[in-house]
Amino acid sequence: MGRLSLVLVCALAAWSGDLEGVVDVHMHCDPDSMPRSVDALDTARLARDRGLRAIILKNHYQPTAQLAYAVEKITPGLRVFGGIALNRAVGGLNSVAVENMARTKGAHGRVVWMPTFDAENQVRKNAESRPFVPVAKEGQLLPETGAILDLIGKYNLVLATGHSSPEEALLLIRAARARGIRRILVTHAMLAPVSMTVDQMREAAREGASLEFVSNVIVGRGQGDTLKQYAEAIRAVGPPHCILSSDLGQPGNPLHADGLAAFIEGLRKDGFSSEELALMTRVNPARLLGLD
């Protein structure tokens, strides 16, 4: 058993299971065109049973506002939200798709992710020869990107930077702040292909964004960064600017609640206080969603 796998087992054994009031802003589930380990309804039921307050269902290729509406209706006691990722499947930087998502009954569509798997940064980092969805050119945001930001501001949505490069993410954050947008999240800031440096994360925080740290690469089968690296980065940025989420749902990985619980317990053992952990798992994500 590898060192990180042993850490996960020990953390799960030590963790009391109390996720009361936690908000997970990054959950993958079925139905999806990618393999997933659990469907949306079971994801929500498990989250509710573990005490979570709210969850966000994320899909790289389909809007999830309608799914969130239906799932919340049959899992009372849990708030369920969705959003839209601006990949090619929805037309890329498609302002019509964003506005329709925002206007979907129930206001469960809360998040707009800039392109993820179809982001220019993702495609170039992977050295792939296929179409991508750019958000900027020569250091300037495209007009289409600006139109999306205008809609995010109009409907008071969350801007998530997707798989944009650090430079693109900072452009997006500054442009969003100039439009009065206050709900901004740098999507898994340390995880490739985003791979922000600590200095870039600090700059994003100074500009008013929250930085997302995901348990996916700490406890999952695709382990990359170590818990120690995450802990150091979180301390450098400051817990008031950080949000912990699972980014789980992939086959072979722990279920969302288990992975997030192990992540929290690992950080607790690294010296983070209960207050700091509550800030990053309860207060900050609730504020991002307008639940505070």
Number of C-alpha atoms within 10 A of each C-alpha: 6 7 7 16 15 12 19 23 12 14 22 20 12 14 17 10 15 12 23 15 18 28 29 27 27 22 23 25 23 20 15 15 10 13 13 18 17 18 14 23 19 14 22 28 19 17 25 22 14 18 19 24 20 24 27 26 28 27 22 24 21 18 25 23 29 18 20 26 20 15 22 20 12 12 18 12 15 22 21 28 26 26 28 27 28 29 24 19 12 17 13 21 24 16 20 13 17 23 16 13 23 25 14 13 12 13 17 24 30 24 32 26 23 28 28 26 21 26 25 21 25 22 19 14 13 10 9 10 8 9 11 20 21 21 25 19 9 6 10 12 16 14 12 16 20 19 14 23 24 18 17 25 19 14 14 18 24 23 27 28 28 28 28 30 21 22 14 20 26 21 18 26 27 16 17 24 17 10 15 15 22 20 24 25 29 30 25 26 28 23 17 15 22 24 16 20 13 17 12 17 27 21 14 26 22 12 16 19 29 29 28 26 26 26 26 26 20 27 29 23 14 11 13 14 16 12 19 13 11 17 18 13 20 25 13 13 22 15 22 17 21 27 30 29 30 29 25 27 25 21 14 12 18 21 22 26 26 24 26 27 24 26 26 25 23 24 20 17 11 13 10 17 12 12 10 18 21 19 20 28 24 23 20 23 27 22 11 22 20 13 13 10
